[in-house]
Amino acid sequence: MTRGHEASRRAEFTKYLEAKMSKQSATVSFSGVTALLAALALFAAIPAAAKNTDHVVIHASEVFPPNPDPTVADGTLRFTATGGIFGEGISGTGVTTGSCLPTANPNLFECAGSDVYTTRKGTLSLNYTALSSAITGNTEGTWWITGGTRSYTGAEGRGTFRDVGTVLPDGTFLGDDTLIGHIKRHHGRD
C-alpha cells in the first residue's frame, strides 16, 4: 500500500469516526443504552468466533492513573480473549501506552499507541489508532498485530475496537475495551 493511499484511507477513517463521535456527543444521556448495545454486539460476536478459526474477541479493563499531561496515557490492563489463537478462552494482564492530540474539532482527540497482552502462552503486541471524544470519554479505532512470543510467534492480524471510558473523581481513567478482529499465526506452537 502506498503512503498516499494509506493517508487517504486514514483520512476517510478519521472522517467516519468524527461523524460517529459527533452523533454520540448528541446522545450522551443514552450512554447506558450504548453500553448495552456494545455488550449485545460482543455477545453476538462470540458464536461467529466459533465458526471462523481466526476470529477473535478481546475484552480488556484498563486503568490509567491520574496524569497532569492529558495527551499521554500509560496504564495497565486485565483481559480475556476468545477465538482464533486464543481458543476457548484465556486471560492475562498487560500494559497500554499511548498519546492523544487535539484535532480541528475541539471535542475530538486523535490517539495512537500500543498494547502488550501477556498470557501463560506468550505475549502479543499490537498498535492502534483511534479518535476519542472529549465529551463522552469513548474511543473508537483500529488495531493491528506487531509481534508475538512463544505461542503467538508469527501472529498477524487486525481489527476494530471500542473503549467506553469513565473518569473517577481523583482523575483515574477506567477503560472498558472490546476488540474484535482476526488473528492468524503462521509460526509457533500451542
ABEGO torsion letter per residue (X at the ends): XBAAAAAAAAAAAAAAAAAAAAAAAAAAAAAAAAAAAAAAAAAAAAAAAAABAABBBBBBBBBBBBBABAABBBBBBBBBBBEEAAEAEBBBBBBBBBBBBBBABAABBBBBEBBBBBBAAEBBBBBBBBBBBAAAGBBBBBBBBAEBBEAABGBBEBEBBBBBBBBBAAGBBBBBBBBBEBBBBABEBX
